[in-house]
Every structure is written in C-alpha cells, then in structure tokens.
Amino acid sequence: MALLPAVGRKRGGRTRRALYLIFGILWLGVVLHLFPVYWMLISSIEGNVQNFSHPVSFWPHPALPQVYGVLLRGASELLPLPMLVYLRNSAVLAVGVMCTQIPISIFGAYAISRLHSRRWARLLFLFIIGTMMIPSEVTLIPSYLILKNFPFPANTHLPHVDFLNTLWAVILPSMAWAWAVLIFKGWFDSIPRETMEAARVDGAGEGRILWNIVLPLSLPVIAFIAYQTFSSVWDSFTWPLIVLQNVHTWPLSVALNNAQSSLVASPSGPQPLSSGILGWNGVMAMAVLQSIPVFVMFILFREQIVRGVKITGLNA
C-alpha cells in the first residue's frame, strides 16, 4: 500500500514537497536503524588493528571471515568452550520455553474464556493482570531461592531439588507468561460462541473443540506469541546470568558478556587480545550469530506474525 495515493503523488506544489519530505525522513530512519547492523557485520570480519584504526574505515581491508570458524570450531581466549555449545544451550532454552509456555497459556486462556463462570473468569483474569504489574526485579530473589530448594522457598532438611546451574532454572520460571494468556484470552473471546455450541450439539467435547476449531483459527496468534517467546528467551541475559554459573550451561548471551568483559578488564581500557585472530572482531562475530536466529524466525513466520500483530491489536 502506498504511503500517499497516486492522485497525491501526481500533484505538484506542496503535496509533492511534503511527499519528498516524508520519504526522506523515512529513509533516514531506515539508514539510522540499519547502520549499527552494518557496522557490526564489518567489524566482525576486520582485524584487531583495523577495529581501532583512525580514520575510521567503513569497509574491511583485509577481510577475515575465518573469525567465525575459529569461534565455532573450538575454545579460544574469548570463550572457554566452543561457541556451538552456547548456541545449543540458547536453542534448548528458547525452544523449551516456547514448547511449554504456549500450551500452558492456551489452556489457561481457554479455561478463563470459555469454561469458568463469568465471576470466576473475571477474578482469574484480574489476578493474571495483577501479576503483570509486579516488577520482575522484585521476584528475582524469591525465584532464586525456590529454584535452589525446590519446591521450598528456603533451605530445609526435607528432600528438595537444586535446579541452579541447569537449563531447567531458566525454563521452569518461564513456563507461564501472563501476557500470552492475556493475548490468547482476547482472541478466544472473539471466536463466535455459536460455532462452539454447534460442535457441542454434535457431541464434541471441550478437548476436540479446542483442537479442531479453536487452534486452527488461532494460528496467527500462536505464531506471534511463539516469535515473541523465542526472541525474548534467546536474548535474555539477567536471569541466566544469575542462575547459570556453570560455563557448560551458559547461553550465548552470557557467553557474549563474558567475552566482552575479558576485553575491557585491562586498566588501560579496551584492548585487542595479544595473541590469535580474535579480539573485538570476535565479540562482534558473536553478536552477529546471536542475532541471526531471531531474524530467521521472523523471515520464516513473517506473514503469520504480521497477521497476529493485527489481530492482537484489534482485540487488545
């Protein structure tokens, strides 16, 4: 869809000048948005010297794409383990949370929308909304203690499980997301009740109605929530940094922070590593690899995601 109709584009004078001004502002926004991505890409294949050269170079010379191979093949000065280990951990966390959070959110939203009485549905809905008003920083210590002494919130002589330094420490607290329940409930409320009543008359139970009627109609919303869940878990940093102290369980976001810290620890400021090919170019290469899965997810499901954004906006 054009920004302005064809009739407006053909007119001269103020309309044409306004159109050029709008286009110019939009293209400026695009350039400013993409420039950091471009700078990250060229910095990842530059040498350590070129990263700190003056004047600044906007094209790598010479290019060193082997930086990515060094990171992926094995341990280096930047990473104690091969980068594939951290990519695997991030993938397990993102997919694990996505595969548990979406069904739980769907069941909870469907129960509130269709199964409970109006009074209980309202109370449950207000309770879920209330949890969204609590800052995440407030729950850090209680969540940490529960995971350390699961299922108890404090140290006890009773049998308990310590989930710290395991991937479950990230997956378990993220299995329920109030925002996802809110979005799903809004969509389920918009589905005509007559459709479900007709299925009940034909003898279908609630499980079959949910599987055969509700879920096929909810694919755009499911895709939208899946993308939001994947991207938020993949890029999460604070909570994994707290509960995953073992280097073998780090996701890529924590490993990237550790690599950056190893470069800025020098009293004289950020310095390239004294040996090997890796330095700030390695950190930038890790940042590129960190951003690729989220971008690929958006490309693969962009149509469903855009439809989901429109639907959730209309039903918010």
C-alpha positions in Angstrom: 0.0 0.0 0.0 1.4 3.4 -1.0 2.0 6.0 1.7 0.1 8.6 -0.3 -2.5 7.8 -3.1 -1.4 8.1 -6.8 -3.5 11.2 -7.2 -1.5 12.9 -4.5 1.8 11.8 -6.0 1.0 13.3 -9.3 0.1 16.7 -7.9 2.8 19.3 -7.7 3.5 22.1 -5.3 3.1 21.5 -1.5 1.8 17.9 -1.9 4.9 16.8 -3.8 7.3 18.6 -1.5 5.5 17.1 1.6 5.8 13.7 0.0 9.5 14.0 -0.6 10.0 15.3 2.9 8.1 12.2 4.4 10.1 9.8 2.2 13.4 11.5 3.2 12.6 11.2 6.9 11.6 7.6 6.5 14.7 6.7 4.5 16.8 8.5 7.1 15.2 6.4 9.8 15.9 3.2 7.8 19.6 4.1 7.4 20.0 5.0 11.1 18.3 1.8 12.1 20.5 -0.4 9.8 23.8 1.3 10.2 24.6 -0.4 13.6 23.9 -3.7 12.0 26.2 -2.9 9.1 28.9 -1.7 11.5 28.6 -4.9 13.5 29.0 -7.0 10.3 32.1 -5.3 9.0 33.7 -5.1 12.5 33.3 -8.9 12.8 35.5 -9.6 9.8 38.0 -6.8 10.4 41.4 -7.4 12.1 42.1 -6.2 15.6 44.2 -3.3 14.3 41.5 -2.1 11.9 38.9 -2.0 14.6 40.9 0.7 16.4 42.3 2.5 13.3 42.0 6.2 12.5 40.4 7.4 10.3 37.6 5.0 10.6 37.2 2.6 7.8 33.7 1.7 6.5 34.9 -1.4 4.6 37.1 -4.2 6.0 40.6 -4.5 4.5 41.6 -7.2 4.6 38.5 -9.2 5.4 38.9 -12.0 8.0 35.8 -14.3 7.7 37.8 -17.0 9.4 36.9 -15.4 12.7 33.6 -17.2 12.6 35.4 -20.5 12.0 37.7 -20.0 14.9 34.8 -19.3 17.2 32.7 -22.3 16.1 35.5 -24.8 16.0 36.9 -24.7 19.5 37.8 -22.8 22.7 39.7 -19.5 22.4 40.8 -16.6 24.5 37.3 -15.2 24.3 35.4 -18.4 25.1 36.3 -21.2 27.4 34.2 -23.7 25.3 33.4 -23.9 21.6 30.7 -21.5 20.6 28.5 -24.3 19.3 28.0 -25.3 23.0 26.5 -21.9 23.8 24.4 -21.9 20.6 23.0 -25.2 21.6 22.2 -24.0 25.2 20.4 -21.0 23.8 18.4 -23.1 21.4 17.4 -25.6 24.1 16.2 -22.7 26.4 14.3 -20.9 23.7 12.6 -24.0 22.2 12.0 -25.5 25.6 10.3 -22.4 26.9 8.3 -22.0 23.7 7.1 -25.6 23.7 5.9 -25.4 27.3 4.7 -21.9 27.6 2.4 -21.8 24.6 0.3 -24.9 25.6 0.0 -23.7 29.2 -1.0 -20.2 28.1 -3.6 -21.7 25.6 -5.1 -24.0 28.2 -5.3 -21.2 30.8 -6.7 -18.6 28.4 -9.3 -21.1 27.1 -10.4 -22.0 30.6 -10.9 -18.4 31.6 -12.6 -17.5 28.3 -14.9 -20.5 27.9 -15.1 -22.8 30.8 -15.3 -20.7 34.0 -18.4 -18.8 35.1 -18.4 -15.1 34.5 -17.5 -14.3 38.1 -14.5 -16.7 38.4 -13.3 -15.8 34.9 -13.2 -12.1 35.9 -11.4 -12.9 39.2 -8.8 -15.1 37.4 -8.3 -12.5 34.7 -7.7 -9.7 37.3 -5.3 -11.9 39.1 -3.3 -12.5 35.9 -3.3 -8.8 35.1 -2.1 -8.1 38.6 1.0 -10.3 38.2 2.0 -8.2 35.2 2.1 -5.1 37.5 4.9 -6.7 39.7 8.4 -5.6 38.5 10.5 -8.6 37.5 13.3 -7.3 39.8 11.0 -8.0 42.8 10.8 -11.7 42.0 14.5 -12.4 41.4 15.4 -13.4 45.0 12.2 -15.4 45.7 12.6 -17.3 42.4 16.2 -17.9 43.0 15.5 -19.4 46.5 12.7 -21.6 45.2 14.9 -23.0 42.4 17.7 -23.6 44.8 15.4 -25.5 47.3 12.6 -26.6 45.0 9.8 -26.8 45.9 10.5 -24.9 49.2 11.4 -21.2 49.3 14.1 -21.7 51.9 16.7 -24.2 53.0 15.1 -27.1 54.7 16.0 -30.7 55.8 13.2 -32.0 53.7 14.0 -33.6 50.3 14.4 -30.9 47.7 15.9 -30.4 44.2 18.5 -27.8 43.3 17.9 -26.6 39.8 20.6 -24.0 39.8 23.2 -24.4 37.1 20.8 -26.4 35.0 18.8 -25.3 32.0 15.6 -26.0 34.0 16.5 -22.9 36.1 15.5 -20.8 33.1 12.8 -23.0 31.6 10.7 -23.5 34.8 10.0 -19.9 35.7 9.1 -19.1 32.1 6.6 -21.8 31.6 3.7 -19.4 32.3 3.5 -15.9 30.8 0.7 -13.6 31.9 0.9 -11.5 28.7 0.5 -14.6 26.5 -2.6 -15.6 28.5 -4.0 -12.1 28.1 -3.5 -12.2 24.3 -4.9 -15.7 23.9 -8.0 -14.9 26.0 -8.7 -11.8 23.9 -8.6 -13.8 20.8 -10.7 -16.7 22.2 -13.3 -14.2 23.3 -13.7 -13.0 19.7 -14.5 -16.5 18.4 -18.3 -16.8 17.9 -19.9 -18.9 20.6 -22.4 -20.3 18.1 -19.5 -22.2 16.4 -18.6 -24.0 19.6 -22.2 -24.6 20.6 -22.8 -26.3 17.3 -19.8 -28.5 17.9 -21.2 -29.4 21.4 -24.6 -30.3 19.9 -22.7 -32.7 17.5 -21.2 -34.4 20.6 -17.7 -32.8 20.6 -16.0 -32.4 23.9 -14.0 -29.4 25.0 -10.8 -31.0 24.0 -11.9 -31.7 20.5 -13.4 -28.2 20.2 -10.1 -26.7 21.3 -8.1 -28.9 18.9 -10.3 -28.9 15.8 -11.9 -25.5 15.9 -10.1 -23.0 18.2 -6.5 -23.8 17.4 -6.8 -23.8 13.6 -8.4 -20.3 13.9 -5.7 -19.2 16.3 -2.6 -20.0 14.1 -1.6 -16.3 13.5 -1.8 -15.5 17.3 0.1 -18.7 18.1 2.8 -17.7 15.6 3.0 -14.2 17.1 3.3 -15.5 20.6 5.9 -18.1 19.6 8.1 -15.5 17.9 7.8 -13.2 20.9 8.6 -16.0 23.3 11.6 -17.3 21.2 13.1 -13.8 20.8 12.7 -12.9 24.5 14.3 -16.1 25.8 17.0 -16.2 23.2 18.1 -12.6 24.1 17.5 -12.9 27.8 20.6 -12.1 30.0 19.9 -11.1 33.6 18.2 -14.3 34.8 20.5 -16.7 33.0 23.5 -14.8 34.4 22.2 -15.2 37.9 21.2 -18.9 37.9 23.7 -20.4 35.4 27.1 -20.0 36.9 28.5 -23.2 35.3 30.2 -22.4 32.0 28.8 -25.5 30.4 25.2 -24.2 30.8 25.8 -20.6 29.6 23.5 -19.4 26.8 25.1 -17.3 24.1 24.0 -14.0 25.7 26.0 -14.8 28.9 29.0 -16.1 26.9 29.0 -12.8 24.9 29.0 -10.8 28.0 31.9 -12.8 29.4 33.9 -12.3 26.1 33.3 -8.6 26.2 34.3 -8.4 29.9 37.6 -10.2 29.1 38.4 -7.4 26.7 37.6 -4.4 28.9 39.2 -5.8 32.0 42.5 -4.1 31.2 43.2 -1.0 33.3 44.1 0.9 30.1 40.7 0.2 28.6 39.5 -2.0 25.8 42.4 -3.7 24.1 42.6 -6.4 21.4 43.8 -9.8 22.6 47.6 -10.1 22.5 47.6 -13.4 20.6 45.4 -15.1 18.0 43.0 -13.7 15.5 40.2 -12.9 18.0 39.6 -9.6 19.7 36.7 -7.2 19.3 36.1 -8.7 15.9 35.3 -12.0 17.8 32.8 -10.2 20.0 31.1 -8.6 17.0 31.0 -12.0 15.3 29.3 -13.5 18.4 26.8 -10.6 18.3 26.1 -11.4 14.6 25.5 -15.1 15.4 23.3 -14.1 18.4 21.0 -12.0 16.1 20.7 -14.5 13.2 18.1 -17.0 14.8 15.7 -14.2 15.7 15.9 -12.7 12.2 15.4 -16.2 10.6 12.4 -16.8 12.8 10.8 -13.5 11.7 11.5 -14.3 8.0 10.0 -17.7 8.2 6.9 -16.7 10.0 6.6 -13.0 9.0 3.2 -13.4 7.3 1.7 -15.1 10.4 3.4 -12.7 12.7 2.0 -9.7 10.9 -1.5 -11.1 10.9 -1.0 -11.9 14.6 0.0 -8.3 15.3 -3.1 -7.0 13.6 -5.3 -9.5 15.4 -3.9 -8.8 18.8 -4.0 -5.1 18.2 -7.7 -5.3 17.3 -8.5 -7.5 20.3 -6.4 -5.7 22.9 
